Amino acid sequence: MDISLLEELRNQNKLSEFFSYKNDREFIPHPDEDSLIKDLEKISLSLGMKDGIIIGCFDYRDMSLPFFTENIEELSGYSAEFLRENGLVGVISALHPEDAKEHVAFNNIFLEVFQNASIREKKTFELSYTLRWIHKESKKEIWFFTKAKPYLIDEKGNFIYDLHIGLQITNNEHLKEYDWSYSYTKDDGSKITHQKEKPPIQDLSLSKKEKEVALLLLEGMDSQEIAENLFISINTVFTHRKRILKKLGAKNSNDLMKILISNNFK
């Protein structure tokens, strides 16, 4: 995939939205920026960057690459100079065309959720994705599994740096297409996980008794029937229902049922 194809992708809304993340944002300088990049350099040196491991860091203010391990040239055929000059555009241009489009789409999904999260929640995001690079010279497909997370967020909650750690997959016969997932922990302590082509899954952090009540609600029992089934008072059932609604952020019983069903609660 060359830069000319990037121009075609840029005309599509998804990619244009990705590259316009910085638009109309007032980023707040962070005093630890330089030290964080130096930390990555130290980590990469200590690891030796062997066995197909790549570390990279994007700057969302200008879509540059403030740090990456230069073994990427050996693995992908793309020079360090090319990546420094082209930043995120250069990385996307090195991907398989299908994966490049999906990677942009994934970032749009993630960034939309990220922007609506609290600063505390933003710091808990973890992403993973599997994709193909196309070697510049041999044109061979090179599969990578990558874990990523926010590395630096400013005081306003804007994304400044992310951090990607990629591992080359040599046994890739079973891999067919781009895949992704992300997760984060909400302020109430529950964990949300979202995978490609699957609805978000929420960590339903309910007590043992609350789970019992929730299961009976799914079976269609009313509060009196639940009380009789669990040998508890109806007032206790009401208390459990209120706590369940609050923990799962449900507005009413119908909303609660939708959350339980969508998360395959059982």
C-alpha positions as CSV (number, residue, x, y, z in Angstrom):
1,M,0.0,0.0,0.0
2,D,1.6,3.3,-1.0
3,I,1.0,6.9,-0.1
4,S,-1.2,7.5,-3.1
5,L,-3.7,5.1,-1.8
6,L,-3.6,7.0,1.5
7,E,-4.9,10.0,-0.4
8,E,-7.9,7.9,-1.5
9,L,-8.5,6.7,2.1
10,R,-8.3,10.3,3.3
11,N,-11.3,11.1,1.2
12,Q,-13.4,8.7,3.2
13,N,-15.1,10.0,6.3
14,K,-13.6,7.5,8.7
15,L,-10.0,8.4,8.0
16,S,-10.6,12.1,7.8
17,E,-12.2,11.9,11.3
18,F,-9.2,10.0,12.5
19,F,-6.7,12.6,11.3
20,S,-8.9,15.4,12.5
21,Y,-8.8,14.2,16.2
22,K,-6.7,17.2,17.0
23,N,-9.0,19.7,15.4
24,D,-10.6,22.3,17.8
25,R,-8.7,20.8,20.8
26,E,-6.6,22.8,23.2
27,F,-3.9,20.5,24.3
28,I,-2.3,21.2,27.7
29,P,1.5,20.7,27.7
30,H,2.7,18.1,30.1
31,P,6.0,18.4,32.1
32,D,6.8,14.7,31.8
33,E,6.6,14.4,28.0
34,D,10.4,14.2,27.4
35,S,11.0,11.8,30.4
36,L,8.3,9.5,29.2
37,I,9.9,9.1,25.8
38,K,13.3,8.6,27.4
39,D,11.7,5.8,29.5
40,L,10.6,4.1,26.4
41,E,14.1,4.3,25.0
42,K,15.5,2.7,28.2
43,I,12.8,-0.1,28.1
44,S,13.6,-0.9,24.5
45,L,17.3,-1.1,25.2
46,S,16.8,-3.4,28.2
47,L,14.6,-5.7,26.1
48,G,17.1,-5.8,23.2
49,M,14.1,-5.7,20.9
50,K,14.6,-9.3,19.8
51,D,12.1,-11.9,18.7
52,G,10.0,-9.6,16.6
53,I,8.9,-7.2,19.3
54,I,8.2,-3.6,18.3
55,I,7.4,-0.6,20.5
56,G,5.9,2.6,19.1
57,C,4.3,5.7,20.4
58,F,2.0,8.1,18.4
59,D,1.5,11.8,19.2
60,Y,-2.2,12.6,18.6
61,R,-1.5,16.3,18.4
62,D,0.2,16.0,15.0
63,M,0.0,12.2,14.2
64,S,3.8,11.9,14.4
65,L,5.8,9.1,15.8
66,P,7.9,10.6,18.7
67,F,9.3,7.1,19.5
68,F,9.6,3.7,17.8
69,T,12.1,0.9,17.9
70,E,14.2,1.0,14.7
71,N,14.0,-2.8,14.3
72,I,10.8,-2.0,12.5
73,E,12.9,-1.4,9.4
74,E,14.3,-5.0,9.5
75,L,10.8,-6.5,10.0
76,S,8.8,-4.3,7.6
77,G,11.3,-3.0,5.0
78,Y,10.2,0.6,5.8
79,S,13.1,2.9,6.9
80,A,13.1,4.8,10.1
81,E,13.5,8.0,8.1
82,F,10.3,7.2,6.2
83,L,8.3,6.6,9.4
84,R,9.7,9.7,11.1
85,E,8.8,11.8,8.1
86,N,5.3,10.4,7.6
87,G,4.2,9.4,11.1
88,L,0.8,7.7,11.3
89,V,0.3,8.1,7.6
90,G,3.5,6.2,7.0
91,V,2.5,3.3,9.3
92,I,-0.9,3.0,7.7
93,S,0.6,3.0,4.3
94,A,2.7,0.0,5.3
95,L,-0.3,-2.1,6.3
96,H,-2.3,-4.5,4.1
97,P,-5.0,-2.3,2.4
98,E,-7.9,-4.2,4.0
99,D,-6.3,-4.0,7.4
100,A,-5.5,-0.3,7.0
101,K,-9.2,0.6,6.5
102,E,-10.3,-1.6,9.4
103,H,-7.6,-0.1,11.7
104,V,-8.9,3.4,11.0
105,A,-12.5,2.2,11.6
106,F,-11.4,0.6,14.9
107,N,-9.7,3.8,16.0
108,N,-12.9,5.7,15.3
109,I,-14.9,3.3,17.5
110,F,-12.4,3.5,20.3
111,L,-11.9,7.3,20.2
112,E,-15.7,7.9,20.3
113,V,-16.0,5.9,23.5
114,F,-12.7,7.4,24.9
115,Q,-13.9,10.9,24.4
116,N,-17.1,10.3,26.4
117,A,-15.3,8.7,29.3
118,S,-14.1,10.4,32.5
119,I,-10.4,11.1,32.8
120,R,-10.1,8.3,35.4
121,E,-11.8,5.9,33.0
122,K,-9.6,7.0,30.1
123,K,-6.5,6.0,32.0
124,T,-7.7,2.4,32.2
125,F,-8.3,1.8,28.5
126,E,-6.5,-1.2,27.0
127,L,-6.6,-2.1,23.3
128,S,-5.4,-5.1,21.3
129,Y,-5.5,-5.8,17.6
130,T,-4.1,-8.3,15.0
131,L,-3.1,-7.0,11.6
132,R,-0.9,-7.5,8.6
133,W,2.0,-5.4,7.4
134,I,3.1,-5.7,3.8
135,H,6.9,-5.9,3.6
136,K,8.1,-3.1,1.3
137,E,10.5,-5.2,-0.7
138,S,9.3,-8.8,-0.6
139,K,5.5,-7.9,-0.4
140,K,5.2,-10.7,2.1
141,E,2.4,-10.4,4.7
142,I,3.7,-10.0,8.2
143,W,1.2,-10.6,11.0
144,F,1.5,-8.7,14.3
145,F,-0.5,-9.0,17.6
146,T,-0.4,-5.6,19.3
147,K,-1.3,-4.4,22.8
148,A,-1.9,-0.7,23.2
149,K,-2.9,1.8,25.9
150,P,-3.0,5.5,26.6
151,Y,0.5,6.6,27.6
152,L,-0.1,10.3,28.3
153,I,-3.4,12.2,28.7
154,D,-3.5,15.9,29.4
155,E,-5.4,17.7,32.2
156,K,-8.4,18.1,29.9
157,G,-8.5,14.4,29.1
158,N,-7.1,14.8,25.6
159,F,-5.1,11.9,24.1
160,I,-1.4,13.0,23.7
161,Y,0.6,9.8,23.5
162,D,-0.5,6.2,23.2
163,L,1.8,3.2,23.5
164,H,1.9,0.1,21.2
165,I,3.8,-3.1,21.9
166,G,3.7,-5.4,18.9
167,L,4.7,-9.0,18.6
168,Q,5.3,-10.7,15.2
169,I,3.3,-13.8,14.7
170,T,5.3,-16.4,12.8
171,N,2.7,-19.2,13.1
172,N,-0.1,-17.3,11.3
173,E,-1.8,-20.0,9.2
174,H,-5.0,-19.7,11.2
175,L,-5.2,-15.9,10.9
176,K,-7.6,-14.6,8.2
177,E,-8.4,-11.0,8.8
178,Y,-7.9,-7.9,11.0
179,D,-9.3,-8.3,14.6
180,W,-9.6,-6.0,17.5
181,S,-10.9,-5.5,21.1
182,Y,-10.7,-2.9,23.8
183,S,-11.6,-2.7,27.5
184,Y,-11.8,-0.1,30.2
185,T,-12.9,0.2,33.8
186,K,-15.8,2.5,34.6
187,D,-15.9,4.8,37.6
188,D,-18.2,2.4,39.4
189,G,-15.6,-0.4,39.2
190,S,-17.3,-2.4,36.4
191,K,-15.3,-3.4,33.4
192,I,-16.5,-3.0,29.8
193,T,-15.0,-5.2,27.0
194,H,-15.8,-4.6,23.3
195,Q,-14.8,-7.0,20.6
196,K,-15.1,-6.8,16.9
197,E,-18.6,-7.6,15.6
198,K,-19.8,-8.2,19.2
199,P,-21.8,-5.9,21.5
200,P,-19.9,-4.4,24.5
201,I,-19.7,-6.8,27.4
202,Q,-19.9,-5.4,30.9
203,D,-18.3,-6.9,33.9
204,L,-21.4,-7.4,36.0
205,S,-19.9,-7.0,39.5
206,L,-22.8,-8.3,41.5
207,S,-22.8,-10.1,44.8
208,K,-23.8,-13.7,44.9
209,K,-27.3,-12.9,46.1
210,E,-27.7,-10.1,43.6
211,K,-26.8,-12.6,40.8
212,E,-29.4,-15.0,42.1
213,V,-32.0,-12.3,42.0
214,A,-30.9,-11.2,38.5
215,L,-31.1,-14.8,37.2
216,L,-34.7,-15.2,38.5
217,L,-35.6,-11.8,36.9
218,L,-34.4,-13.2,33.6
219,E,-36.6,-16.2,34.1
220,G,-39.6,-13.8,34.3
221,M,-40.3,-14.1,38.0
222,D,-41.8,-11.1,39.8
223,S,-40.5,-9.9,43.2
224,Q,-43.0,-12.1,45.2
225,E,-42.0,-15.2,43.3
226,I,-38.3,-14.4,43.8
227,A,-38.8,-13.9,47.5
228,E,-40.5,-17.3,47.8
229,N,-37.9,-19.0,45.7
230,L,-34.9,-17.6,47.7
231,F,-36.7,-17.8,51.1
232,I,-36.2,-14.1,51.7
233,S,-38.6,-11.2,52.3
234,I,-40.1,-9.2,49.5
235,N,-38.5,-6.1,51.0
236,T,-35.1,-7.8,50.7
237,V,-35.8,-8.5,47.0
238,F,-36.7,-4.8,46.5
239,T,-33.4,-3.9,48.1
240,H,-31.4,-6.3,45.9
241,R,-33.2,-5.0,42.8
242,K,-32.4,-1.4,43.6
243,R,-28.7,-2.2,44.1
244,I,-28.6,-4.2,40.9
245,L,-30.1,-1.2,39.0
246,K,-27.6,1.1,40.5
247,K,-24.6,-1.1,39.9
248,L,-25.5,-1.7,36.2
249,G,-26.6,1.8,35.5
250,A,-30.1,0.7,34.5
251,K,-32.9,3.2,34.6
252,N,-35.7,0.7,35.0
253,S,-36.5,-3.0,34.9
254,N,-36.7,-3.0,31.1
255,D,-33.3,-1.4,30.8
256,L,-32.0,-3.9,33.3
257,M,-33.2,-6.8,31.3
258,K,-31.6,-5.4,28.1
259,I,-28.2,-5.1,30.0
260,L,-28.4,-8.6,31.3
261,I,-29.3,-10.1,28.0
262,S,-26.7,-8.2,26.0
263,N,-24.0,-9.3,28.4
264,N,-25.0,-12.9,28.2
265,F,-25.7,-13.0,31.9
266,K,-26.1,-16.5,33.2
